Amino acid sequence: MVSKDIQILSINIRGEAETLVADHQSAKTAYRKNPIEKEDIYLTETGFEGDMVQDKKHHGGNDKAICCYNADRFAYWKQELGFDLGFSAFGENLTLCGENALEENVFIGDRYQLGEAIVEVSEPRGPCYMIGIRYNFKKFPLLCQQTGYTGFYLRTIKEGIVKKTDQLIHLSSHPEKISIIHVNQIRYHDFKNKAELERLVNLKELTLEWREKLEVLLRKLK
């Protein structure tokens, strides 16, 4: 059987906010995270210990305990935009790599062992204006939406210690097998697809926030 485990390149956190300034906007944020130096870190219900969330209205909480992005996408963005990207380029807590971490191969509701902890795929990462500020490129969030290369979030099912050397060990697959990139495709491109909207609205492992947004799109069709 082919392994669905995911390799982690870096665990990233930031303990304090800073002000990022772009030509079009500035904001106070803990977006620019750094790889942890110690050998392990504790994952709580709402995220890694010591990682600050500045914008609690749009970030944080159990459904967004861990933000993930695949470093394999960095080459695409370098080619498209000329940006050199490294660990936490997208403000992610886990910088991942490999085919198993691509948005088309990660499914809502799938569970993974992460050290002592257990986590579950909860939603696509909704591209935030902050990435546009970080790279002084206002259209960057929109490009993430258009490509579907958004990354994704994990919710904490069980807290525990995570070592720097740990990987995401695949525990179980959700029977619906709805990928991150599929959810992005329906929300941003195929938003008049009634059957798929209904399917996503009824997917209880998808966060309430996303299901409510999709419900709004569905109501417009009725």
VMD Tcl script that draws the C-alpha trace (Angstrom):
set ca {
  {0.00 0.00 0.00}
  {1.30 3.44 -0.94}
  {2.11 5.60 2.08}
  {0.10 8.81 2.54}
  {2.43 10.14 5.24}
  {3.64 13.72 4.81}
  {7.17 14.98 5.39}
  {7.61 18.11 7.51}
  {10.54 20.38 6.64}
  {10.02 22.93 9.38}
  {7.80 23.81 12.37}
  {7.38 27.59 12.50}
  {6.08 29.95 15.20}
  {6.25 33.61 16.19}
  {5.80 34.84 19.74}
  {5.19 38.55 19.12}
  {3.57 40.77 16.52}
  {5.40 43.18 14.24}
  {4.27 45.84 11.78}
  {4.69 44.93 8.12}
  {4.60 47.79 5.63}
  {3.82 47.60 1.90}
  {3.19 50.34 -0.66}
  {-0.55 49.70 -0.51}
  {-1.09 48.87 3.18}
  {0.47 48.14 6.55}
  {-0.64 45.81 9.35}
  {0.41 44.44 12.72}
  {0.86 40.69 12.45}
  {2.66 37.55 13.62}
  {2.74 36.30 10.02}
  {6.51 36.05 9.60}
  {7.21 32.94 11.65}
  {10.58 31.31 12.33}
  {11.59 27.63 12.48}
  {11.73 26.36 16.05}
  {15.21 25.80 17.46}
  {14.34 23.50 20.36}
  {13.83 19.80 19.76}
  {10.10 19.67 20.54}
  {7.03 21.81 21.04}
  {3.59 21.26 22.57}
  {0.50 21.31 20.37}
  {-2.55 22.60 22.24}
  {-6.19 22.56 21.14}
  {-5.68 25.91 19.39}
  {-2.10 25.70 18.12}
  {1.56 25.39 18.97}
  {2.63 26.76 22.34}
  {4.37 30.09 21.95}
  {2.81 30.89 18.57}
  {0.94 34.18 18.63}
  {-2.26 34.96 16.72}
  {-2.67 38.71 16.23}
  {-5.90 38.71 14.19}
  {-8.14 36.47 16.30}
  {-11.23 37.33 14.23}
  {-9.90 35.54 11.14}
  {-7.24 33.22 12.56}
  {-6.71 30.86 15.45}
  {-9.09 28.55 17.27}
  {-9.31 24.77 17.07}
  {-10.33 24.65 13.39}
  {-7.20 26.64 12.47}
  {-4.78 25.19 15.01}
  {-2.08 24.53 12.40}
  {-1.55 26.26 9.06}
  {0.25 24.12 6.45}
  {1.91 24.92 3.12}
  {3.84 22.73 0.70}
  {7.34 23.96 -0.18}
  {6.99 22.15 -3.53}
  {4.85 25.12 -4.63}
  {7.66 27.64 -4.01}
  {9.21 26.93 -7.43}
  {5.91 27.78 -9.14}
  {5.67 31.14 -7.35}
  {9.34 31.88 -8.06}
  {8.72 31.29 -11.77}
  {5.49 33.32 -11.80}
  {6.47 36.23 -9.57}
  {10.22 36.14 -9.07}
  {9.89 35.73 -5.29}
  {12.44 33.67 -3.38}
  {10.43 31.76 -0.79}
  {11.56 29.80 2.25}
  {10.19 28.24 5.43}
  {6.99 30.02 6.59}
  {6.76 31.93 3.31}
  {2.96 31.74 3.60}
  {2.88 32.25 7.37}
  {2.49 28.50 7.82}
  {3.25 26.60 11.02}
  {4.24 23.48 9.09}
  {6.29 23.76 5.92}
  {5.69 20.45 4.15}
  {7.02 18.73 1.05}
  {6.16 15.91 -1.33}
  {3.19 14.85 -3.46}
  {1.14 13.76 -0.43}
  {1.07 17.38 0.78}
  {-0.25 18.87 -2.49}
  {-3.73 20.38 -2.29}
  {-5.12 17.77 -4.69}
  {-3.90 14.94 -2.43}
  {-5.03 16.29 0.95}
  {-8.65 15.54 1.89}
  {-11.05 17.18 4.35}
  {-11.51 14.97 7.41}
  {-8.35 12.90 6.92}
  {-6.49 12.32 10.20}
  {-2.79 12.22 10.96}
  {-0.60 11.38 13.93}
  {1.76 14.26 14.70}
  {4.10 13.16 17.46}
  {1.87 12.54 20.48}
  {-0.90 14.63 18.92}
  {-3.65 13.73 16.45}
  {-4.81 16.28 13.86}
  {-7.50 16.44 11.18}
  {-7.71 18.37 7.88}
  {-10.35 21.06 8.46}
  {-10.39 23.57 5.58}
  {-8.40 25.18 2.77}
  {-6.37 28.15 3.85}
  {-8.30 31.25 2.78}
  {-5.57 33.44 1.20}
  {-5.15 36.46 3.44}
  {-4.34 40.06 2.46}
  {-1.31 39.76 4.75}
  {0.65 37.82 2.14}
  {0.18 40.74 -0.22}
  {1.64 43.06 2.41}
  {4.54 40.74 3.22}
  {5.70 40.62 -0.40}
  {4.48 44.11 -1.35}
  {2.28 42.56 -4.04}
  {-1.40 43.29 -3.53}
  {-2.69 40.65 -5.99}
  {-0.88 37.75 -4.32}
  {-3.94 36.50 -2.32}
  {-6.06 36.56 -5.49}
  {-3.44 34.51 -7.36}
  {-3.50 31.93 -4.57}
  {-7.27 31.65 -4.97}
  {-7.07 31.36 -8.75}
  {-4.47 28.58 -8.67}
  {-5.93 26.75 -5.67}
  {-2.40 26.63 -4.20}
  {-3.63 27.91 -0.86}
  {-2.31 25.45 1.67}
  {-4.68 24.12 4.35}
  {-5.50 24.00 8.05}
  {-5.45 21.19 10.60}
  {-7.59 21.06 13.74}
  {-6.30 19.44 16.92}
  {-8.11 16.23 17.85}
  {-5.64 15.29 20.60}
  {-3.01 17.52 22.19}
  {0.57 16.40 22.68}
  {4.29 16.95 22.27}
  {5.61 17.24 18.70}
  {9.28 16.71 17.92}
  {11.11 18.67 15.25}
  {11.82 15.35 13.51}
  {8.20 14.11 13.48}
  {6.14 13.66 10.33}
  {2.41 13.65 9.62}
  {1.60 9.93 9.77}
  {-1.64 9.17 7.93}
  {-4.16 7.46 10.21}
  {-7.46 7.47 8.35}
  {-9.15 8.66 5.16}
  {-12.52 10.37 5.06}
  {-14.94 8.33 2.90}
  {-15.97 11.37 0.80}
  {-12.38 12.01 -0.36}
  {-12.96 15.71 -1.02}
  {-9.62 17.40 -1.66}
  {-8.50 20.87 -0.65}
  {-8.15 21.89 -4.28}
  {-11.69 20.67 -5.04}
  {-13.15 22.82 -2.26}
  {-11.19 25.80 -3.63}
  {-12.41 25.04 -7.16}
  {-16.07 25.06 -6.07}
  {-15.80 28.18 -3.93}
  {-13.77 30.36 -6.28}
  {-14.55 29.05 -9.78}
  {-17.44 26.56 -10.01}
  {-19.71 28.32 -7.49}
  {-22.91 27.61 -9.45}
  {-22.44 23.85 -9.15}
  {-25.46 23.09 -6.97}
  {-24.73 19.38 -6.46}
  {-21.16 19.99 -5.29}
  {-22.16 22.95 -3.12}
  {-24.73 20.74 -1.37}
  {-22.11 18.03 -0.93}
  {-19.71 20.46 0.73}
  {-22.35 22.11 2.91}
  {-23.19 18.64 4.28}
  {-19.55 17.74 4.95}
  {-19.45 18.15 8.73}
  {-15.65 17.83 8.90}
  {-15.36 21.01 6.81}
  {-15.36 24.00 9.15}
  {-18.61 25.79 9.93}
  {-17.09 29.01 8.59}
  {-16.55 27.49 5.15}
  {-19.89 25.66 5.12}
  {-21.69 28.91 5.89}
  {-19.90 30.69 3.04}
  {-20.82 27.88 0.67}
  {-24.41 27.92 1.97}
  {-24.64 31.57 0.88}
  {-23.56 30.57 -2.64}
  {-26.08 27.72 -2.62}
  {-28.97 30.01 -1.57}
  {-28.25 32.27 -4.54}
  {-29.05 29.34 -6.83}
  {-32.42 28.53 -5.28}
}
mol new
graphics top color blue
foreach p $ca { graphics top sphere $p radius 0.5 }
foreach p [lrange $ca 0 end-1] q [lrange $ca 1 end] { graphics top cylinder $p $q radius 0.2 }
display resetview
